[in-house]
Amino acid sequence: MNSSVSNQLITEDDALEIAYDLFLEGASEHLEPADQIIFSLQFEQCGAAEVIDVSEDWQQQLNREIDSQRFCEVVIGLAEDEDAELKDIFARILISRDLSQPFSHIIWRQ
């Protein structure tokens, strides 16, 4: 990635923070009440927000090309313990890292 591109991109840490804020803003509207309670009770102990490789299904979901250098995917959920992978995913969030083209999309747990 050249320096002019990287200077215009937010960091993965910033993307995590933005994704978590978006999750908190929309959780009450998009998650079932039982899921909201489970998440609230267990997030401190075994919850996480993680940046993962951008899934190929975003292109089909959004009907647009997704450049994995300019976007990142964040998953928010619960794991069995702090060293385990997330098993209960409450949201997948695609975030543009490009400051000149802000974009986000959330797929909520069904």
N, C-alpha and C positions, 0 to 999 in steps of 0.2 A: 504494500500500500504506500503511495507516495505521501510526502509530508503535507501537501496542501489538502489532500483528502483527510488525513488523520487529524489535522488541526480543526476541521469542521465537525468532527464526530464526538459525541458524548462518550464517556467511558462506560464500561460494563457496570461499574458501581453506580453511576448516575442512572443508568437504565434500570437497574434493580430498584433503586429508590423511587423512580417514576412509576414503575410497574406496581410496586407495593401500594403507593398512594392511590393509583387508579383502582386497584383491587379493593382497597378499603372504601373508596367512594361508591363503588358499584355493588359490593357484596350484599347489602341489605335488599337491593332490588332484584338481584339475579340469582342468589342462592336460596335454597329452601331454608326455612327457619331452623330445622334440625341441623343442617350443615353449618349454619352460622354459629349455632351453640357449640357444636363439636369443634369448629375451628377456633372459636374464642377460648374455650377451655383448654385446648391442647397445644395451641401455637407456641406458647412460651416454652413448653417442655420439648416438643418434637416437631415444630413447624419450621418451614424454611421457604425462602425464595431463592431460586437458583437460575443462573444463566445457562442455557443449554444450546447445542447446535440447532440452528434454525431448521425445523422440520420441512420436508418437501411438500407436505400437504397444504401449507399456507398459500402456495401459488394457486392451487386448485380452489381453496376456500375463498380467496379474495379475487380470483381471476385477474391476477397481475403478477409480473415477474418480481421475485424477491431476491435482492442482492444480499448475500449473507455477510458481506463486509459492511453494509450500511444499515443492516437490521440485526436485532438480536431477539431471541425468544427467552422469556422468563416463565418458569413454572412456579406456582405457589401451592403448597400442600403440606401434608404431614407424613412423617416417617415413623417407623417403629422405634428407632432410637437415633441419636445424633450422628452416628456413623453409617446409617442405612440410607438407601435410596428412598426418594419420596414414593409412597405407595398410594396415598389418597390425594389426587390432584384436584384442587378446587378451581383453578384457572390457568389457562395458557395465554400469555400476553406477548404479542408481537410489537416491538417498538422500533421506530426509526432512530438510528443513532445520528442521522444527518441533521444538523441544526437548521439547515436551510429548507428542509422538507419534513417537518414534524408529522408523525403519524403513529397511531396505536390501534390495535384491535384485540379484543379479548374473546376467548372462547371459554364460556363458563361451564362448570360441571353440570351435567344434566341429571 
